[in-house]
Amino acid sequence: MLRGGQVYQDGAFIVADVAVRKGLVEAVSPQLTPRPGDQILDFSNCYLLPGFVDVHVHLREPGFFYKETIETGTRAAARGGYAAVCAMPNLQPAPDCLKNLKVELRAIKKSARVPVYPYGAITVGQRGGGALADFTALAPYVCAFSDDGRGVQSEELMELAMRAVKKTGKMIVAHCEDEGLLRGGCIHDGPYARLHGHAGICSESETAQVKRDLRLAAKTGCPYHVCHVSAKETVQAIREAKRAGVNVTCETAPHYLLLTDMDLQEDGRFKMNPPIREAADRDALLEGLLDGTIDMIVTDHAPHTQEEKSKGLEGSLMGVVGLECAFRVLYDRLVRSQKVLTLEKLTALMSLNPRRRFGIEGGIEAGRRADITVIDPDKTGIIDPEAFFSLGRATPFAGWKTTGDVTMTMTGGAVAWQA
């Protein structure tokens, strides 16, 4: 039994006990009587939230175990409060057919510390072009279809993919990037790039493909989700599409909400795709969170080796890690310090909305799978990548002092991690 915490219920917090039995929430009430033999955990100074879900992580297995494994990545997820994650398909072999997907499914079954819902690829080899993956065979086993890391470059191919995926009842989850507009850039085409002589990545490379896909989603009726939104123009395009009734949701990540390009340093831990953009973009993202245009916050956890991230902004591979620090920086800055978000709103963005859109069961309601994240709002610390469970160490938040941290993660009634 979890006793005396501030428990999230129907959009608010109440002081209550939570009884968990056989993997499910049995009851939530201000006063519950424990049964003989019940373990009692006192959380009287804590918040109990429905377990976080990250629908955008890279676990790197199979194929790239030297960057991350399912075991290390899901340990990191549990440490960060995530009771479930969705794993992107840029793997070797890519999950573009059932035979290849089964390699990943076996690894998940063997090593995962929290539930992992794999993506299927959109294209064969997850190349962003060529032939389409075997959607029909993959659909019963995947959460959605994505070529994350590559945008599908052909409008005709994306329309074919949307029509085929719609028939399976699944969703297209799109990395939107027009490769013809990249021009060798490594960071945002903004003030920092100009000051330091770097080639820039324009916002249009993201927004142009989002606008194309929104037209196709309206035309085909396929459920559509936009990955890692970073640009103000993209936020506005999605806002207008939602008003027009398009079946679209989207996500952004902590680094886009808390940093601007003028916070960059000549260090690979600040390099990701899409890049951190300008203050106006950050402000538009925050506005999008508040008005419901942006539905959820993900980490885009993308570990690389130390060598791969040691070559500065120009030479390092793109991608940063975030599972073990996302809640800490978001709560500390946006909830506690700046008061941009309430904890209730952050809970919706990190748990309720991704669960609803991706069909992932669990939470803190009687009869539901007991996925619970316990937060100590007063716990202070410094983000130290060397202490991460993840094999990845590159985060732009290294050294940040934070207040508020995860103290326990429960998934399916079992404690996946506890401080």
N, C-alpha and C positions, 0 to 999 in steps of 0.2 A: 504494500500500500504506500502511495506517495501522499504524505500528510502536510496539510497546512499551507500549501503554496497559493500564489495568485494564478489561478487557472483560466486559460483563455476559453470563453464560452460565448458563442453567438455574438462575436464582435466586441466583447468586453472582458474584463478580468473580474473573477470572484474568488474569494478565499474558500478553498474547498479541499477535500480529500479525493484521491483518485484510486479506485480499486482496480487492479489488473490481474486477470486470471486467464490461463490458457491462451495467452497471446492477445487477448482482447480487453478493451476497457469494459469492466463490469458495471461500474457506477461512478458518478461524479456528484458529490454532495458536501455541504458544509460540515457534516458530522457523520462519518462512517464508522461502524464498529468492526474492528479487524476480526478475522477468524483465527482460531488457534493455529499457530505455525506461520502466520503471515509475517513476512519481513516488513518492517516499518522504516521508511526513509523520510526523515524530517526535512521538508523544503520550505519552512515557514518564512524564510527571507528571500525566496526565489520566485521566478515566473515559470509556469509550465505552459509551453506552447506546443501546438501540433507540430510534429517533427518536420524540419525543413526538407525540401526537395530541390535538388539542383538538376535541371534538365539539360545542362550543357557542361559536361566534363569530358576530358580526354584521359582515359586510363591506360592507353598505350599497349595493352596486351590483348591479342597476340601481336607480335612483330617487333615491338620496340620496348622490351622489358627493361632495357638499360636506362630508360627515361622514367618509367613508372611501371608498376604492376597492379593488377586488380587488388591484390592484398594490401599493398602500401597505399594505393589511392583510396580504397574504401576505409582503411584505418584513418586516413586523413579526413575523409568525409565525416566519419563518426565523431572525431575530435572537434570538428567544426559545427556539429549540431545537425548534420544531414542524416536523415533516417532512410533516404533513398536517393539514387542518382540515375541519370540517363547518360549512357556512354556513347560518345560520338564514333563514327565508323571509319575514321582515317587510320586503319589498321592494316596489318599484313598477315593473312589475306584480308582484303576488304570484304565486309559482309554484304556482297552483292548477289549471293545465291545461298540456298539453304546449306549446302556443303560447307561453305566458308563460314557462315554464321555459327554452325555447330562447334567450330573450333573455339570461338569466343564463349559460347554458352557453356561449354565444358570447363573453361577456365573460371567463369563466374561461379559455377556450382562448386568448384573446388576451393576457391580462395576468398570470395566476397564476404566482407564483414557487415555490410548493409545490402539491401536489395539493389541490384543493378538491372536497369531496363535498357537493352541495347537498341541503337538505331540500325536500320538498314540503309544501305547506300542508295542514292538515286540513280547513279550511272555505274556501269561495269568498271571495276577498278577504282571507283570513286574519283574519276578524272575530270568531272564537270562537263563531259561531252562524250560523243560516241553512242554506244548502245545503252539502253536502260536496264537496270537491275531487274531481277525476278520478283516483282512486287507481290504477286499472288502467293508464291511459296514462302516468302519472308513474313508476310503480314501477321500471321498468328503469333509470331515470336518477338516482334519488335514494337517499340513505342511509337515510332514514326519513321519517316524517310528523310535523309539529309546527305548532302555532300560537303558538310562543314569543312572549311579549309579551302574550298574551291566554290566559286559561283558557277551555276549552270549557264554557260555562255550563250547558247542558242535559245532564242525565244520559242522556236518551233519545238525543240526538244523539251523545254520546260512545260509547254502546253500539253504535249503528249504525256509527260510524267504526271501532271496534275489530273488529267482525265483518267489515267490508269490507277493512280493512288486513290482517287475518290471512290472507285469501285470497291476497294478493299476496306473502306471505312477508316483508313488512317489519315495522316496529315503530312503535308510537305513542310519541312523545317529548313529554311533557306539561309545559307551564307551568301549574302548579296555583294558581289564584287565584279564590276566590269573590268576585266583584265586589260582592255584597250586603253583605259584611263589611268593606269598605275604609273607608267613612265619611270619605272625604277625607283620609286619613292620608298623611304624607310620609316618616316614618321609623318604626322599631319602636315599638310601644306599650309603652314601658318607662321606666326611671328618667330617661334623658336627655330624652325627650319631655315628661315631667311637669315636670322642672326648668326647661325652656326654653319651655314653653307651646306645644308643637307637637302637632298631631293625630297620633295613632298608628295604625299598621297592626298589627292583632292577628295572632298566630301562627295562630289558627284559620282565617284566610282562606286560608292555605296548606294546613294539615293536613286541613281538612274535604274539600277537593276531592281530595287524595291518597287519603284513605280511600275516597271514592266510587269513584275510578278503580281502586283495588286490588280492590274488590268486583267491578267490571266486568271487570277482567283475569282474575280467578279464574273468572268466569262464562263469558267468551268464549274464554279461552285465548290471547288476543292478546299477543305480547311487548310489554312496557311498560317505559318508562324515565322516571324523574322528574327534571326539570330543577332545578338550583340549590337543593338542599335547604338550609334555613336554621334550622329550628325543631326543638327536641328532641322534640316530640310527633310530628313527621313521621318522624324517625329511628326512633322506637319502632314506629310503624305499619308502616314498611317492614320492619323487623326481624321483626315478627310475621308479615307476609305471606310473607317468604322462608321462615320456618320452616314455614309452611303449604303451601309448594310453589308459590306464585305465581311466574310467569315475570317477575320485576321486577328491574331494576337502577336505580341512581341516581347522582347526581353532586352535588358541592358545589364551592365556589370559594375561593380563597385568603383573600378578605376576611372570609368567615364563619369561617374557621379561625384567623385571626390577630388579629381585632379584636372588640370588643364595642361596644354602643351608648354606653358611657361614654368611648370613644375618639373619638366623633364631634366634628366641628367645624362651625361655621356656614358651610359651604363645600360647593358642589355636588359636589365630588369625593368626598364621602362619601355621596352619594345614589344608591341602586340599588334594583332590585326583584327579589326580595324584599329587605327592608332588613337591615342588620347588626343582630343581636339581642343578647341578654344573655349573661353569662358562662356560665350554665348551658346555654344553647344551644350555644355554642362548645365547651364540654366534651363535650356529647353528640355533636357532630359528630366530634370527635377520637376518642372512643370508638368511633363508628361506622366510622371508617377502620380502626381496629385490629382490630375483630371481623368485618370484611367486610360489614357492612350497607351502607356507602357504597363503591361500586365504583371511582369515578374522581374526579379533580379536573379541573375545566375553568376557563376564565377568565371566561366570559360577557362576552367582549370586546365592548363596546358604545359605540363612539365617538360623540360629539356635538361640535358646534362650541364654541369658547370662549364665545361669547355664550350659547348654550343651557345651559352649565354655570356661568354667572357670577351666578346669581340666588339663591344660598344654598340651604338645605335645602328650603325651601317652594316656591321658584319655578323651580328648575333641573329639567331633564329627568332622568329616571332612567337610569342607566347609567354604567359606568366602563370604562376600558381595562385590559388585563392581559397581553397576549401577550408583551411585552418585559420584564416583571418578575416573572411568576408563579414561574418556577423559582427565581429569585434569592431571593425572600422566603421561599418554602417551604423551600428547602435551608438558608438561613442560620438561620432560626428553628426549624423543626421537626426538622431533621436535625442541623445542626452545634451549635446553642446549647442547645436544650431537649431534644434527643435523644428526641423523641416518636416519630419515624419513623426507620427506617434508609433509606439511599439505595436499597437493594434494594426496599423497600416503596414509596418514592416513585416509583421506576421503574415498578412495577406500576400505580400509580394514574394516572400520566401517559402511559403508553405501552401496556403489555401488556393491561390490562383494557379500555380503550377500543377497541383494535384487535380484540380478541376479540369484544366485544359488537357492534361495528358492522361487522365483517367487512372490516377494512382490513389488507391484506397488508403485510409489511415487517418488518425487524429486523436482527439480527446473527447469522444462522445461514446455513450454506452452502445456496445455492440460493434464498434469499429475496431480494426486492427490497432493495437496500442503503439503508435508512433509518437513519441513525446520527446521534446527538447527542453531541458531545464536550464534556465539562465540565472546566474548570479549577477544582479545589476551593479553590485559594488566591487566586484573583483577587478583589481588593477593589474596591469602588466605591460610589457614591452614586446612587440612582435619580433620574434627571433627566428628567422628561417632555419637556423642550424638545429633548432629543437623540433622542426616539423617531422611528422611521420612520413609525409610525401618525400619521394626522392628528389623532387624539384625544390629549388631554393630561391628562384628568381621571383621576387615580388616588389612592386614599387612602394609597399607599405612597411618594408623592413625598418625597424627602429622606432616606429610610431608607438607612443604611449596611449593606452586605451583603458577605459573603465567599462566593465560589463563583459562577461564571458560565459561560454557554455560550460556547465558543470556536469551534465550527464546527457547522454543520448540513448533513447530506448527505441528499438525497432521490433515490431511484432511481439512486444511484451518482454523482450530480452534486452539487457543492458549491453549496448555495443561499445560504449565508452563511458568512463566516469573519472572525474578528477580525483 
